[in-house]
Amino acid sequence: MRTDEVLDAAELLRLTLRGGTERVREVHQGIADRVFTAVGPVGLPVRWWHDAVAGISYAGVAAGLGLGARWTGRAVAGRASGSGLDEARRGRLALAVLNGAHGDLVQRAAPGLDLGMTVRVAGRAVDLDPAALRAAFPGATGRIALFLHGLTETEDSWAYGAEKHHGRPDVTYGSRLREELGLTPVHVRYNTGLHISDNGRSLAALLAALVANWPAQVQDLVLVGHSMGGLVARSALHQAGGGTTEAQGWTHLVRDTITLGSPHLGAPLERGVHRLAVHLARLPETRPLARLLALRSVGIKDLRHGSVVEEDWVGRDLDAADPATPTRVALHDGARHFVVLATLSRDPVGRIADLLGDLLVTPRSALGDTGDDERLAFPADHVLRLGGLNHFDLLDHPRVHAQIRRWLEARPEGPVPDAPDVPAGR
């Protein structure tokens, strides 16, 4: 670990220990308050004494644990290796889980552990200047396939089933599309614990720079997103004005988007956790547990309804019992849009499929099917339903790749008609 990573990890540990101590104190206090309330006024002297002693004791424990974490961090930082956590696959996974679970806290309190949003090649970040892109993408073509991973994932996740299906760890949708259709794969890593709309804004800026400095004349841009990644792509297109006369230049190059198990209408698990937290908050004895659940990242909370715009969270309490109805955001007008969804049941259209989905996302959510006129406009022939697979099988499966290839082969190459002239990088 680098020195800044060690110190930031120690800061997170300090905050966790102090917060954990406070939650224990709140549980203790909640139980004590109920007992003393039942006893009545006769117990007031004892209650005052109890509250004073308990307050001093918990404050001392919290301070001691916090100082211990800080001193430990400083001691370990002096022996830091200088190698970043993201230089090893396990380190990247640990950072991805941390960012996904508490990415907004990480960004504020431990920026050295914040993944940010970057293009990655072989695990390393690539600057978006022309020289760096030429070096990172030798033989780059004018057709780009950009891949966005999901919650708590990294660019490594796209090789999830490579060994099983191909006998090699480096075979991905991107590598096969490069060999078969001449698309250049670009993988993006980002902090999945931030608001989807914030990541969408960052992606829009990244794509503007990528297209402007790309080594070849960009003709075609395909956005492929797994789970949350599909929502980030939708958010970026919306915020960049895709389909309007004021749209940023790169949006005119987006010929196709493909979402793999993306919760366009939200994820049942997050809705369940939210409901549980609301119920726990009703009693003083369990309210601290609700506060613990509330510490999950804002990125996770956005998955409750698949929120892709900041209007859904600015000035709102995301832990409230009755949040406002999420904003409906239509698909980008200038592209074709495809969906691949999985179901645990072998029959992808039966009742069990609708109930269980792929373990994390239901078919209706993956299709954006609200049951009314506001549903997302995915044509029937732009949808692939696969039975007997789970959410993560969609990351690298031969059946998924075969369909993606068929969809993209049907699109002729060449610049989009009437698209603005976007020069290649120099």
GINOR-V628223 format. One record per residue. N is the residue number from 1. PHI is phi in degrees with one decimal (none if undefined). PSI is psi in whole degrees, -180 to 180 (999 if undefined). OMEGA is omega in radians with two decimals (* if undefined). Layout:
((N	PHI	PSI	OMEGA) (N	PHI	PSI	OMEGA))
This chain:
((1	none	149	3.03) (2	-77.6	163	-3.13) (3	-59.5	-44	-3.12) (4	-65.6	-33	3.10) (5	-67.7	-41	3.12) (6	-63.5	-47	-3.11) (7	-65.0	-39	3.12) (8	-70.2	-36	3.07) (9	-64.0	-39	3.11) (10	-64.8	-37	3.11) (11	-65.2	-42	3.08) (12	-63.3	-40	3.09) (13	-62.7	-42	3.12) (14	-60.7	-47	3.13) (15	-63.5	-38	3.14) (16	-66.4	-44	-3.13) (17	-66.6	-43	3.11) (18	-65.4	-42	3.12) (19	-65.9	-41	3.11) (20	-62.6	-41	3.09) (21	-62.4	-41	3.13) (22	-65.2	-38	3.12) (23	-66.5	-40	3.09) (24	-62.7	-42	3.11) (25	-61.5	-41	-3.14) (26	-65.4	-39	3.08) (27	-62.9	-48	3.10) (28	-55.7	-48	-3.10) (29	-65.7	-38	3.13) (30	-63.0	-44	3.11) (31	-65.7	-44	-3.13) (32	-62.6	-42	3.14) (33	-60.7	-40	3.13) (34	-64.7	-41	3.14) (35	-64.9	-48	-3.10) (36	-67.2	-32	3.08) (37	-64.6	-38	3.12) (38	-68.6	-36	3.14) (39	-68.0	-39	3.11) (40	94.4	-168	-3.06) (41	-57.6	-28	-3.10) (42	-62.8	-23	-3.11) (43	-93.7	6	-3.07) (44	-57.9	-46	3.13) (45	-57.4	-44	3.13) (46	-65.5	-38	-3.14) (47	-63.3	-44	3.11) (48	-60.6	-44	-3.13) (49	-64.3	-45	-3.14) (50	-60.0	-48	-3.09) (51	-63.4	-39	3.14) (52	-66.2	-48	-3.13) (53	-64.9	-44	-3.13) (54	-63.8	-42	-3.14) (55	-61.6	-46	3.12) (56	-64.3	-41	-3.10) (57	-64.4	-49	-3.12) (58	-66.6	-37	3.09) (59	-62.4	-40	3.12) (60	-65.8	-43	3.13) (61	-63.2	-45	-3.14) (62	-61.9	-44	3.14) (63	-64.9	-43	3.14) (64	-63.3	-45	3.12) (65	-64.5	-39	3.13) (66	-64.8	-45	3.10) (67	-64.2	-39	3.13) (68	-61.8	-43	3.12) (69	-63.9	-41	-3.12) (70	-67.0	-44	3.12) (71	-64.7	-40	3.12) (72	-62.3	-43	3.12) (73	-59.7	-44	3.14) (74	-65.7	-37	3.14) (75	-67.5	-43	-3.13) (76	-70.3	-35	-3.13) (77	-59.6	-32	3.13) (78	-66.1	-19	3.14) (79	-112.7	18	-3.12) (80	-62.4	144	-3.07) (81	-76.4	-23	-3.09) (82	91.8	-9	3.09) (83	-88.5	134	-3.12) (84	-73.6	152	3.11) (85	-58.2	-34	-3.05) (86	-79.0	4	3.10) (87	-80.5	-13	3.10) (88	-121.3	148	-3.10) (89	-58.1	-43	-3.13) (90	-65.2	-38	3.09) (91	-64.6	-40	3.11) (92	-63.8	-39	3.12) (93	-64.5	-44	3.13) (94	-61.3	-44	3.11) (95	-64.2	-39	-3.13) (96	-64.3	-42	3.12) (97	-66.1	-45	3.12) (98	-61.1	-46	3.14) (99	-65.5	-41	-3.14) (100	-64.9	-40	-3.09) (101	-76.6	-38	-3.03) (102	-141.9	39	-3.02) (103	-61.1	-34	3.12) (104	-68.8	-39	3.06) (105	-66.3	-42	3.12) (106	-58.9	-44	-3.13) (107	-61.0	-39	-3.11) (108	-78.7	-47	-2.95) (109	-101.5	-21	-3.08) (110	-141.0	64	-3.04) (111	-60.6	-22	3.10) (112	-67.3	-17	3.13) (113	-104.6	2	-3.13) (114	-77.3	124	-3.10) (115	-69.8	-29	-3.08) (116	64.2	-168	3.08) (117	-122.5	117	-3.07) (118	-144.1	153	2.93) (119	-78.8	137	-3.08) (120	-125.3	138	3.01) (121	-132.3	123	-3.11) (122	54.1	37	3.09) (123	84.7	-9	-3.07) (124	-105.5	146	3.12) (125	-71.8	143	3.14) (126	-114.7	124	3.04) (127	-65.0	152	-3.08) (128	-97.7	25	3.03) (129	-86.8	158	-3.05) (130	-55.4	-44	-3.09) (131	-64.6	-44	-3.14) (132	-64.9	-39	3.14) (133	-69.0	-38	3.10) (134	-62.8	-40	-3.13) (135	-70.6	-36	-3.08) (136	-79.6	-27	-3.09) (137	-126.4	68	3.09) (138	-64.4	138	-3.12) (139	73.4	24	-3.14) (140	-59.8	138	3.10) (141	-101.4	176	3.12) (142	-83.6	2	3.11) (143	-110.7	119	-3.07) (144	-113.6	134	2.98) (145	-114.0	112	-3.07) (146	-101.0	129	-3.03) (147	-110.9	129	3.14) (148	-119.8	119	-3.12) (149	-76.8	177	-3.12) (150	-102.6	-169	-3.09) (151	-56.3	133	3.11) (152	60.1	21	3.13) (153	-110.1	172	3.01) (154	-134.1	-177	3.09) (155	-62.1	-23	3.09) (156	-64.8	-24	-3.06) (157	-64.1	-23	-3.12) (158	-68.0	-9	3.07) (159	-105.0	23	-3.04) (160	-51.5	-45	-3.09) (161	-111.5	18	-3.02) (162	-60.8	-49	-3.12) (163	-62.2	-43	-3.11) (164	-64.1	-44	-3.02) (165	-91.8	-28	-3.02) (166	-123.1	-10	-3.12) (167	74.0	10	3.12) (168	-139.2	146	-3.08) (169	-83.8	-5	-3.00) (170	-111.9	11	-3.13) (171	-91.5	120	-3.13) (172	-132.9	173	3.03) (173	-56.8	-41	-3.11) (174	-62.7	-47	-3.11) (175	-64.9	-36	-3.13) (176	-74.8	-38	3.10) (177	-66.2	-33	3.08) (178	-65.4	-44	-3.11) (179	-70.6	-37	-2.97) (180	-94.5	-35	-3.06) (181	-122.6	-2	3.10) (182	77.6	16	3.06) (183	-81.7	142	3.08) (184	-94.2	117	-3.13) (185	-77.1	135	3.06) (186	-126.4	122	-3.11) (187	-106.3	132	-3.12) (188	-111.8	137	3.02) (189	-113.0	142	-3.12) (190	-152.2	166	3.12) (191	-80.3	104	-3.03) (192	-78.7	-3	3.10) (193	-87.4	-5	3.10) (194	-84.1	166	3.08) (195	-57.1	141	3.10) (196	-58.4	-38	3.14) (197	-66.6	-36	3.08) (198	-65.5	-43	3.09) (199	-67.0	-33	3.08) (200	-63.4	-42	3.12) (201	-65.1	-41	3.11) (202	-65.7	-38	3.13) (203	-66.5	-39	3.11) (204	-60.0	-43	3.12) (205	-66.5	-41	3.13) (206	-62.3	-44	-3.12) (207	-67.1	-35	3.09) (208	-61.2	-45	3.13) (209	-70.2	-40	-3.12) (210	-61.9	-48	-3.12) (211	-66.4	-40	-3.11) (212	-65.8	-32	-3.04) (213	-110.7	8	-3.10) (214	-63.4	142	-3.06) (215	-63.4	-19	-3.14) (216	-124.4	163	3.06) (217	-64.4	119	-3.10) (218	-76.1	125	3.14) (219	-108.2	-31	-2.91) (220	-151.7	131	3.13) (221	-127.6	119	3.12) (222	-110.2	129	3.12) (223	-106.2	121	-3.14) (224	-119.2	121	-3.11) (225	-128.0	132	3.03) (226	-96.5	129	3.06) (227	54.3	-120	-3.14) (228	-56.3	-31	-3.12) (229	-57.6	-35	3.09) (230	-66.6	-34	3.10) (231	-70.6	-38	3.10) (232	-63.4	-40	3.11) (233	-63.8	-44	3.10) (234	-60.8	-42	-3.14) (235	-63.0	-43	-3.13) (236	-62.1	-45	3.13) (237	-63.0	-42	3.14) (238	-64.4	-47	-3.09) (239	-71.2	-26	3.10) (240	-84.0	3	3.09) (241	76.7	26	-3.12) (242	-53.8	132	3.14) (243	87.8	3	3.13) (244	-116.9	167	3.14) (245	-70.3	-21	3.14) (246	-92.4	9	-3.04) (247	-63.6	147	3.04) (248	-65.3	149	-3.04) (249	-54.0	-38	-3.06) (250	-65.2	-26	-3.10) (251	-65.5	-29	3.13) (252	-70.6	-16	-3.14) (253	-90.6	-10	-3.13) (254	-75.5	105	-3.10) (255	-89.6	-33	-3.06) (256	-146.8	146	2.93) (257	-125.6	143	-3.14) (258	-131.9	119	3.10) (259	-108.4	132	-3.10) (260	-111.8	100	3.13) (261	63.0	37	-3.14) (262	-84.7	133	-3.10) (263	-82.7	75	-3.09) (264	-61.2	-28	3.09) (265	-109.2	11	3.09) (266	105.4	168	-3.09) (267	-111.3	128	-3.12) (268	-57.9	-36	-3.11) (269	-62.3	-45	3.13) (270	-65.7	-38	3.09) (271	-63.9	-38	3.11) (272	-65.7	-43	3.11) (273	-63.4	-40	3.11) (274	-62.2	-46	3.13) (275	-62.5	-40	3.10) (276	-61.6	-44	3.14) (277	-62.2	-39	3.13) (278	-62.7	-43	3.13) (279	-68.1	-40	3.14) (280	-64.7	-30	-3.09) (281	-71.6	-10	-3.07) (282	-78.3	-22	-3.12) (283	-114.7	139	-3.13) (284	-62.0	-31	-3.13) (285	-71.0	-29	-3.11) (286	-106.8	-5	-3.12) (287	-58.5	-38	3.09) (288	-60.8	-33	3.10) (289	-67.5	-36	3.07) (290	-62.9	-39	3.12) (291	-66.6	-34	3.08) (292	-63.7	-45	3.12) (293	-63.8	-32	-3.13) (294	-68.7	-13	-3.13) (295	-76.2	-9	3.11) (296	-61.6	155	-2.98) (297	-65.6	159	3.08) (298	-68.1	-25	3.06) (299	-63.6	-43	3.09) (300	-64.3	-43	-3.13) (301	-63.3	-32	3.08) (302	-63.8	-25	-3.13) (303	-73.9	-8	3.13) (304	-58.4	-43	-3.13) (305	-125.9	9	-3.11) (306	69.4	42	-3.07) (307	-73.2	128	-3.09) (308	-120.2	2	3.14) (309	-128.0	153	-3.07) (310	-71.5	-19	3.09) (311	-58.8	-22	-3.12) (312	-79.1	-10	-3.11) (313	-134.1	-22	-3.12) (314	-63.2	125	3.11) (315	72.6	14	-3.12) (316	-119.2	151	3.05) (317	-90.0	108	-3.08) (318	-71.0	-12	3.13) (319	-100.7	7	-3.14) (320	-67.0	156	-3.09) (321	-68.2	-36	-3.07) (322	-128.2	76	3.13) (323	-67.0	160	-3.12) (324	-67.8	160	3.11) (325	-64.7	132	-3.12) (326	-65.3	153	3.13) (327	-71.5	135	3.08) (328	-84.8	126	3.14) (329	-119.8	119	-3.10) (330	-73.8	163	3.07) (331	-71.6	151	3.11) (332	-58.8	126	-3.05) (333	-67.9	-27	-2.98) (334	-88.2	11	-3.07) (335	-139.9	165	2.95) (336	-86.8	148	-3.10) (337	-128.0	131	-3.07) (338	-123.4	153	3.14) (339	-131.5	134	2.92) (340	-118.9	126	3.11) (341	-128.9	151	-3.14) (342	-119.7	156	3.03) (343	-135.5	145	3.11) (344	-65.6	-35	3.11) (345	-75.3	149	-3.12) (346	-69.0	-28	3.06) (347	-89.7	108	-3.03) (348	-77.9	0	-3.12) (349	-122.3	8	-3.13) (350	-86.0	179	-3.11) (351	-64.8	-40	3.14) (352	-63.9	-38	3.10) (353	-60.9	-44	3.13) (354	-64.9	-33	-3.09) (355	-77.3	-48	-3.03) (356	-94.4	-27	-3.08) (357	57.0	-138	-3.14) (358	-98.4	15	-3.10) (359	103.5	-36	-3.10) (360	-119.7	-26	-3.07) (361	-131.9	133	3.12) (362	-84.5	158	3.10) (363	-57.0	-41	-3.12) (364	-61.6	-40	3.13) (365	-68.9	-42	3.12) (366	-62.1	-29	-3.14) (367	-92.1	-9	-3.06) (368	65.1	33	-3.05) (369	-92.8	97	-3.13) (370	-83.8	-8	-3.12) (371	84.0	8	3.11) (372	-136.1	-168	-3.08) (373	-72.1	-8	-3.10) (374	-90.0	4	-3.10) (375	-61.4	154	3.09) (376	-70.2	143	-2.97) (377	-89.3	69	3.03) (378	-91.7	113	3.10) (379	-61.0	153	-3.08) (380	-58.4	-38	-3.12) (381	-80.1	3	3.06) (382	-104.6	15	-3.10) (383	-123.4	132	3.03) (384	-118.5	122	3.07) (385	-105.5	128	-3.13) (386	-121.6	120	3.11) (387	-88.1	154	3.08) (388	78.5	17	3.12) (389	-125.8	159	3.08) (390	-109.3	-180	-3.04) (391	-56.3	-40	-3.04) (392	-85.2	-17	3.03) (393	-62.3	-24	-3.12) (394	-68.3	-13	-3.10) (395	-71.3	-30	-3.08) (396	-164.6	81	-3.11) (397	-131.4	137	-3.09) (398	-56.8	-36	-3.12) (399	-68.6	-36	3.09) (400	-67.8	-45	-3.13) (401	-61.1	-42	-3.11) (402	-58.5	-40	-3.14) (403	-72.4	-41	3.10) (404	-58.4	-44	3.14) (405	-62.2	-44	3.14) (406	-61.3	-44	3.14) (407	-61.2	-45	-3.07) (408	-76.0	-28	3.08) (409	-65.9	-29	-3.11) (410	-73.9	-12	-3.14) (411	-94.5	116	3.12) (412	-64.6	148	3.11) (413	-76.3	170	3.11) (414	113.7	165	-3.12) (415	-62.5	150	3.05) (416	-67.0	134	3.11) (417	-56.2	137	3.12) (418	64.9	14	3.11) (419	-74.8	149	3.12) (420	-67.5	152	-3.14) (421	-76.3	111	3.13) (422	-107.4	108	-3.03) (423	-70.0	154	3.04) (424	-73.7	155	-3.14) (425	-68.8	153	-3.14) (426	-123.0	999	*))
